[in-house]
């Protein structure tokens, strides 16, 4: 036999338990070079700069044709 709960968990108790389960918005900062939003302490995926230096070369999407 499988175990069954002894009493029903009320909606309030259930919802209080789930109070911290909500998704949070990602923290983004503005890139000083291209003004796009990016995660902090990471290379900008749009312009390839980090702390004022070009770290990776980003190819333009239309240049491959």
Gaussian input, Z-matrix of N, CA and C with variables (Angstrom, degrees):
# hf/3-21g

backbone

0 1
 N
 C     1     B1
 C     2     B2     1     A1
 N     3     B3     2     A2     1     D1
 C     4     B4     3     A3     2     D2
 C     5     B5     4     A4     3     D3
 N     6     B6     5     A5     4     D4
 C     7     B7     6     A6     5     D5
 C     8     B8     7     A7     6     D6
 N     9     B9     8     A8     7     D7
 C    10    B10     9     A9     8     D8
 C    11    B11    10    A10     9     D9
 N    12    B12    11    A11    10    D10
 C    13    B13    12    A12    11    D11
 C    14    B14    13    A13    12    D12
 N    15    B15    14    A14    13    D13
 C    16    B16    15    A15    14    D14
 C    17    B17    16    A16    15    D15
 N    18    B18    17    A17    16    D16
 C    19    B19    18    A18    17    D17
 C    20    B20    19    A19    18    D18
 N    21    B21    20    A20    19    D19
 C    22    B22    21    A21    20    D20
 C    23    B23    22    A22    21    D21
 N    24    B24    23    A23    22    D22
 C    25    B25    24    A24    23    D23
 C    26    B26    25    A25    24    D24
 N    27    B27    26    A26    25    D25
 C    28    B28    27    A27    26    D26
 C    29    B29    28    A28    27    D27
 N    30    B30    29    A29    28    D28
 C    31    B31    30    A30    29    D29
 C    32    B32    31    A31    30    D30
 N    33    B33    32    A32    31    D31
 C    34    B34    33    A33    32    D32
 C    35    B35    34    A34    33    D33
 N    36    B36    35    A35    34    D34
 C    37    B37    36    A36    35    D35
 C    38    B38    37    A37    36    D36
 N    39    B39    38    A38    37    D37
 C    40    B40    39    A39    38    D38
 C    41    B41    40    A40    39    D39
 N    42    B42    41    A41    40    D40
 C    43    B43    42    A42    41    D41
 C    44    B44    43    A43    42    D42
 N    45    B45    44    A44    43    D43
 C    46    B46    45    A45    44    D44
 C    47    B47    46    A46    45    D45
 N    48    B48    47    A47    46    D46
 C    49    B49    48    A48    47    D47
 C    50    B50    49    A49    48    D48
 N    51    B51    50    A50    49    D49
 C    52    B52    51    A51    50    D50
 C    53    B53    52    A52    51    D51
 N    54    B54    53    A53    52    D52
 C    55    B55    54    A54    53    D53
 C    56    B56    55    A55    54    D54
 N    57    B57    56    A56    55    D55
 C    58    B58    57    A57    56    D56
 C    59    B59    58    A58    57    D57
 N    60    B60    59    A59    58    D58
 C    61    B61    60    A60    59    D59
 C    62    B62    61    A61    60    D60
 N    63    B63    62    A62    61    D61
 C    64    B64    63    A63    62    D62
 C    65    B65    64    A64    63    D63
 N    66    B66    65    A65    64    D64
 C    67    B67    66    A66    65    D65
 C    68    B68    67    A67    66    D66
 N    69    B69    68    A68    67    D67
 C    70    B70    69    A69    68    D68
 C    71    B71    70    A70    69    D69
 N    72    B72    71    A71    70    D70
 C    73    B73    72    A72    71    D71
 C    74    B74    73    A73    72    D72
 N    75    B75    74    A74    73    D73
 C    76    B76    75    A75    74    D74
 C    77    B77    76    A76    75    D75
 N    78    B78    77    A77    76    D76
 C    79    B79    78    A78    77    D77
 C    80    B80    79    A79    78    D78
 N    81    B81    80    A80    79    D79
 C    82    B82    81    A81    80    D80
 C    83    B83    82    A82    81    D81
 N    84    B84    83    A83    82    D82
 C    85    B85    84    A84    83    D83
 C    86    B86    85    A85    84    D84
 N    87    B87    86    A86    85    D85
 C    88    B88    87    A87    86    D86
 C    89    B89    88    A88    87    D87
 N    90    B90    89    A89    88    D88
 C    91    B91    90    A90    89    D89
 C    92    B92    91    A91    90    D90
 N    93    B93    92    A92    91    D91
 C    94    B94    93    A93    92    D92
 C    95    B95    94    A94    93    D93
 N    96    B96    95    A95    94    D94
 C    97    B97    96    A96    95    D95
 C    98    B98    97    A97    96    D96
 N    99    B99    98    A98    97    D97
 C   100   B100    99    A99    98    D98
 C   101   B101   100   A100    99    D99
 N   102   B102   101   A101   100   D100
 C   103   B103   102   A102   101   D101
 C   104   B104   103   A103   102   D102
 N   105   B105   104   A104   103   D103
 C   106   B106   105   A105   104   D104
 C   107   B107   106   A106   105   D105
 N   108   B108   107   A107   106   D106
 C   109   B109   108   A108   107   D107
 C   110   B110   109   A109   108   D108
 N   111   B111   110   A110   109   D109
 C   112   B112   111   A111   110   D110
 C   113   B113   112   A112   111   D111
 N   114   B114   113   A113   112   D112
 C   115   B115   114   A114   113   D113
 C   116   B116   115   A115   114   D114
 N   117   B117   116   A116   115   D115
 C   118   B118   117   A117   116   D116
 C   119   B119   118   A118   117   D117
 N   120   B120   119   A119   118   D118
 C   121   B121   120   A120   119   D119
 C   122   B122   121   A121   120   D120
 N   123   B123   122   A122   121   D121
 C   124   B124   123   A123   122   D122
 C   125   B125   124   A124   123   D123
 N   126   B126   125   A125   124   D124
 C   127   B127   126   A126   125   D125
 C   128   B128   127   A127   126   D126
 N   129   B129   128   A128   127   D127
 C   130   B130   129   A129   128   D128
 C   131   B131   130   A130   129   D129
 N   132   B132   131   A131   130   D130
 C   133   B133   132   A132   131   D131
 C   134   B134   133   A133   132   D132
 N   135   B135   134   A134   133   D133
 C   136   B136   135   A135   134   D134
 C   137   B137   136   A136   135   D135
 N   138   B138   137   A137   136   D136
 C   139   B139   138   A138   137   D137
 C   140   B140   139   A139   138   D138
 N   141   B141   140   A140   139   D139
 C   142   B142   141   A141   140   D140
 C   143   B143   142   A142   141   D141
 N   144   B144   143   A143   142   D142
 C   145   B145   144   A144   143   D143
 C   146   B146   145   A145   144   D144
 N   147   B147   146   A146   145   D145
 C   148   B148   147   A147   146   D146
 C   149   B149   148   A148   147   D147
 N   150   B150   149   A149   148   D148
 C   151   B151   150   A150   149   D149
 C   152   B152   151   A151   150   D150
 N   153   B153   152   A152   151   D151
 C   154   B154   153   A153   152   D152
 C   155   B155   154   A154   153   D153
 N   156   B156   155   A155   154   D154
 C   157   B157   156   A156   155   D155
 C   158   B158   157   A157   156   D156
 N   159   B159   158   A158   157   D157
 C   160   B160   159   A159   158   D158
 C   161   B161   160   A160   159   D159
 N   162   B162   161   A161   160   D160
 C   163   B163   162   A162   161   D161
 C   164   B164   163   A163   162   D162
 N   165   B165   164   A164   163   D163
 C   166   B166   165   A165   164   D164
 C   167   B167   166   A166   165   D165
 N   168   B168   167   A167   166   D166
 C   169   B169   168   A168   167   D167
 C   170   B170   169   A169   168   D168
 N   171   B171   170   A170   169   D169
 C   172   B172   171   A171   170   D170
 C   173   B173   172   A172   171   D171
 N   174   B174   173   A173   172   D172
 C   175   B175   174   A174   173   D173
 C   176   B176   175   A175   174   D174
 N   177   B177   176   A176   175   D175
 C   178   B178   177   A177   176   D176
 C   179   B179   178   A178   177   D177
 N   180   B180   179   A179   178   D178
 C   181   B181   180   A180   179   D179
 C   182   B182   181   A181   180   D180
 N   183   B183   182   A182   181   D181
 C   184   B184   183   A183   182   D182
 C   185   B185   184   A184   183   D183
 N   186   B186   185   A185   184   D184
 C   187   B187   186   A186   185   D185
 C   188   B188   187   A187   186   D186
 N   189   B189   188   A188   187   D187
 C   190   B190   189   A189   188   D188
 C   191   B191   190   A190   189   D189
 N   192   B192   191   A191   190   D190
 C   193   B193   192   A192   191   D191
 C   194   B194   193   A193   192   D192

   B1=1.4370
   B2=1.5336
   B3=1.2853
   B4=1.4559
   B5=1.5274
   B6=1.3333
   B7=1.4668
   B8=1.5242
   B9=1.3107
   B10=1.4562
   B11=1.5246
   B12=1.3378
   B13=1.4576
   B14=1.5150
   B15=1.3288
   B16=1.4573
   B17=1.5218
   B18=1.3693
   B19=1.4563
   B20=1.5202
   B21=1.3211
   B22=1.4599
   B23=1.5291
   B24=1.3407
   B25=1.4634
   B26=1.5268
   B27=1.3138
   B28=1.4618
   B29=1.5296
   B30=1.3147
   B31=1.4644
   B32=1.5195
   B33=1.3276
   B34=1.4604
   B35=1.5143
   B36=1.3307
   B37=1.4625
   B38=1.5295
   B39=1.3202
   B40=1.4656
   B41=1.5305
   B42=1.3299
   B43=1.4516
   B44=1.5302
   B45=1.3231
   B46=1.4601
   B47=1.5243
   B48=1.3084
   B49=1.4618
   B50=1.5280
   B51=1.3214
   B52=1.4569
   B53=1.5321
   B54=1.3193
   B55=1.4612
   B56=1.5280
   B57=1.3285
   B58=1.4610
   B59=1.5154
   B60=1.3204
   B61=1.4586
   B62=1.5217
   B63=1.3161
   B64=1.4660
   B65=1.5217
   B66=1.3269
   B67=1.4535
   B68=1.5237
   B69=1.3097
   B70=1.4493
   B71=1.5189
   B72=1.3352
   B73=1.4501
   B74=1.5241
   B75=1.3370
   B76=1.4631
   B77=1.5263
   B78=1.3111
   B79=1.4615
   B80=1.5238
   B81=1.3249
   B82=1.4551
   B83=1.5172
   B84=1.3328
   B85=1.4563
   B86=1.5267
   B87=1.3188
   B88=1.4562
   B89=1.5244
   B90=1.3180
   B91=1.4635
   B92=1.5264
   B93=1.3375
   B94=1.4682
   B95=1.5263
   B96=1.3246
   B97=1.4595
   B98=1.5274
   B99=1.3409
   B100=1.4749
   B101=1.5254
   B102=1.3219
   B103=1.4729
   B104=1.5265
   B105=1.3239
   B106=1.4653
   B107=1.5191
   B108=1.3140
   B109=1.4565
   B110=1.5306
   B111=1.3443
   B112=1.4575
   B113=1.5206
   B114=1.3449
   B115=1.4649
   B116=1.5306
   B117=1.3232
   B118=1.4605
   B119=1.5244
   B120=1.3267
   B121=1.4696
   B122=1.5162
   B123=1.3177
   B124=1.4651
   B125=1.5201
   B126=1.3327
   B127=1.4587
   B128=1.5229
   B129=1.3302
   B130=1.4594
   B131=1.5323
   B132=1.3401
   B133=1.4766
   B134=1.5180
   B135=1.3269
   B136=1.4634
   B137=1.5273
   B138=1.3369
   B139=1.4646
   B140=1.5262
   B141=1.3426
   B142=1.4578
   B143=1.5173
   B144=1.3307
   B145=1.4602
   B146=1.5180
   B147=1.3313
   B148=1.4646
   B149=1.5168
   B150=1.3097
   B151=1.4645
   B152=1.5297
   B153=1.3337
   B154=1.4576
   B155=1.5125
   B156=1.3457
   B157=1.4561
   B158=1.5252
   B159=1.3361
   B160=1.4622
   B161=1.5266
   B162=1.3135
   B163=1.4600
   B164=1.5221
   B165=1.3298
   B166=1.4625
   B167=1.5261
   B168=1.3070
   B169=1.4566
   B170=1.5360
   B171=1.3219
   B172=1.4653
   B173=1.5233
   B174=1.3436
   B175=1.4578
   B176=1.5134
   B177=1.3090
   B178=1.4669
   B179=1.5214
   B180=1.3446
   B181=1.4568
   B182=1.5289
   B183=1.3194
   B184=1.4489
   B185=1.5216
   B186=1.3324
   B187=1.4601
   B188=1.5237
   B189=1.3048
   B190=1.4662
   B191=1.5284
   B192=1.2916
   B193=1.4741
   B194=1.4891
   A1=109.12
   A2=114.63
   A3=119.04
   A4=110.00
   A5=116.91
   A6=118.44
   A7=112.01
   A8=115.38
   A9=121.81
   A10=109.06
   A11=117.50
   A12=118.54
   A13=111.27
   A14=115.55
   A15=119.03
   A16=111.81
   A17=115.01
   A18=118.91
   A19=108.97
   A20=114.30
   A21=119.71
   A22=109.49
   A23=116.16
   A24=121.29
   A25=107.16
   A26=116.88
   A27=120.46
   A28=110.31
   A29=115.61
   A30=120.78
   A31=111.20
   A32=116.67
   A33=120.13
   A34=112.26
   A35=117.03
   A36=120.95
   A37=110.42
   A38=116.33
   A39=121.14
   A40=110.57
   A41=117.01
   A42=120.82
   A43=111.84
   A44=118.25
   A45=120.45
   A46=110.69
   A47=116.67
   A48=120.41
   A49=110.52
   A50=117.14
   A51=122.27
   A52=113.10
   A53=117.55
   A54=120.74
   A55=111.94
   A56=118.90
   A57=122.19
   A58=112.59
   A59=118.75
   A60=121.81
   A61=113.88
   A62=118.58
   A63=120.89
   A64=110.52
   A65=116.63
   A66=121.59
   A67=109.39
   A68=115.92
   A69=121.03
   A70=109.69
   A71=116.16
   A72=120.42
   A73=109.18
   A74=118.18
   A75=118.96
   A76=110.35
   A77=115.94
   A78=120.79
   A79=108.04
   A80=117.31
   A81=122.56
   A82=109.71
   A83=115.24
   A84=121.61
   A85=108.47
   A86=117.03
   A87=121.57
   A88=109.58
   A89=116.29
   A90=121.63
   A91=107.99
   A92=118.50
   A93=119.33
   A94=113.45
   A95=117.73
   A96=120.44
   A97=112.03
   A98=116.41
   A99=119.47
   A100=112.98
   A101=118.68
   A102=124.63
   A103=113.69
   A104=118.41
   A105=121.78
   A106=109.40
   A107=116.79
   A108=121.60
   A109=109.53
   A110=115.93
   A111=122.15
   A112=109.05
   A113=118.56
   A114=120.58
   A115=110.25
   A116=118.12
   A117=119.79
   A118=111.68
   A119=116.35
   A120=124.33
   A121=111.99
   A122=117.89
   A123=121.96
   A124=108.98
   A125=115.03
   A126=120.63
   A127=108.56
   A128=116.52
   A129=121.13
   A130=108.78
   A131=118.20
   A132=119.38
   A133=112.99
   A134=118.34
   A135=121.23
   A136=112.21
   A137=117.58
   A138=119.64
   A139=113.06
   A140=118.93
   A141=121.88
   A142=114.67
   A143=118.70
   A144=120.47
   A145=110.91
   A146=114.43
   A147=121.35
   A148=107.54
   A149=116.83
   A150=124.72
   A151=111.81
   A152=115.97
   A153=121.21
   A154=115.62
   A155=118.43
   A156=121.20
   A157=109.75
   A158=117.26
   A159=121.57
   A160=107.15
   A161=116.76
   A162=121.77
   A163=110.45
   A164=117.17
   A165=121.35
   A166=108.62
   A167=115.12
   A168=120.76
   A169=108.56
   A170=115.82
   A171=121.37
   A172=107.54
   A173=116.17
   A174=120.20
   A175=109.79
   A176=116.44
   A177=120.77
   A178=108.39
   A179=116.23
   A180=119.62
   A181=112.43
   A182=118.26
   A183=121.22
   A184=113.15
   A185=119.50
   A186=122.50
   A187=112.76
   A188=119.68
   A189=122.17
   A190=111.07
   A191=119.36
   A192=121.10
   A193=111.78
   D1=145.04
   D2=179.66
   D3=-90.33
   D4=151.71
   D5=179.35
   D6=-71.91
   D7=145.03
   D8=178.30
   D9=-122.82
   D10=147.96
   D11=177.17
   D12=-65.68
   D13=143.90
   D14=-177.62
   D15=-75.55
   D16=-34.75
   D17=178.67
   D18=-137.19
   D19=156.54
   D20=178.09
   D21=-71.40
   D22=136.22
   D23=174.38
   D24=-83.03
   D25=123.92
   D26=-176.96
   D27=-68.38
   D28=159.65
   D29=-179.58
   D30=-62.71
   D31=-36.72
   D32=179.39
   D33=-65.41
   D34=-44.10
   D35=179.43
   D36=-66.33
   D37=-41.00
   D38=178.24
   D39=-62.46
   D40=-44.51
   D41=-177.76
   D42=-70.84
   D43=-33.16
   D44=175.96
   D45=-65.53
   D46=-36.53
   D47=177.65
   D48=-65.22
   D49=-35.00
   D50=-177.66
   D51=-89.53
   D52=9.59
   D53=-174.94
   D54=-63.65
   D55=-28.15
   D56=-176.17
   D57=-100.34
   D58=8.89
   D59=-176.00
   D60=-90.63
   D61=-1.79
   D62=-176.51
   D63=-69.33
   D64=148.53
   D65=176.14
   D66=-75.04
   D67=143.49
   D68=179.23
   D69=-105.61
   D70=153.52
   D71=176.85
   D72=-71.05
   D73=140.93
   D74=177.82
   D75=-68.99
   D76=140.89
   D77=179.08
   D78=-78.52
   D79=119.93
   D80=-178.90
   D81=-123.59
   D82=146.71
   D83=175.69
   D84=-120.10
   D85=161.88
   D86=179.99
   D87=-88.55
   D88=130.26
   D89=177.19
   D90=-70.63
   D91=128.56
   D92=-178.87
   D93=-69.95
   D94=-19.21
   D95=-177.53
   D96=-85.89
   D97=-52.97
   D98=-174.09
   D99=-108.46
   D100=-4.47
   D101=177.35
   D102=65.75
   D103=19.51
   D104=174.26
   D105=-92.37
   D106=159.79
   D107=178.17
   D108=-81.68
   D109=139.05
   D110=179.16
   D111=-148.86
   D112=160.17
   D113=175.19
   D114=-67.48
   D115=147.12
   D116=-179.70
   D117=-69.83
   D118=150.20
   D119=177.02
   D120=62.90
   D121=31.17
   D122=177.17
   D123=-136.83
   D124=157.10
   D125=177.59
   D126=-66.72
   D127=138.59
   D128=179.83
   D129=-67.70
   D130=124.48
   D131=-179.31
   D132=-73.89
   D133=-10.72
   D134=-177.40
   D135=-93.20
   D136=-41.75
   D137=-177.39
   D138=-116.30
   D139=-12.58
   D140=176.15
   D141=79.00
   D142=18.50
   D143=-179.51
   D144=-102.11
   D145=153.90
   D146=173.70
   D147=-145.51
   D148=121.05
   D149=-179.30
   D150=54.64
   D151=41.43
   D152=175.08
   D153=85.70
   D154=-2.57
   D155=-179.61
   D156=-114.13
   D157=146.44
   D158=175.60
   D159=-79.49
   D160=116.88
   D161=-176.42
   D162=-99.79
   D163=-42.71
   D164=178.36
   D165=-129.67
   D166=149.07
   D167=177.97
   D168=-87.89
   D169=126.93
   D170=179.59
   D171=-103.09
   D172=124.65
   D173=177.67
   D174=-81.68
   D175=141.84
   D176=174.58
   D177=-72.57
   D178=145.41
   D179=-176.76
   D180=-68.78
   D181=-32.57
   D182=-179.01
   D183=-84.62
   D184=-9.50
   D185=-175.45
   D186=-78.91
   D187=-16.51
   D188=-175.95
   D189=-77.85
   D190=-14.16
   D191=-176.31
   D192=-78.68

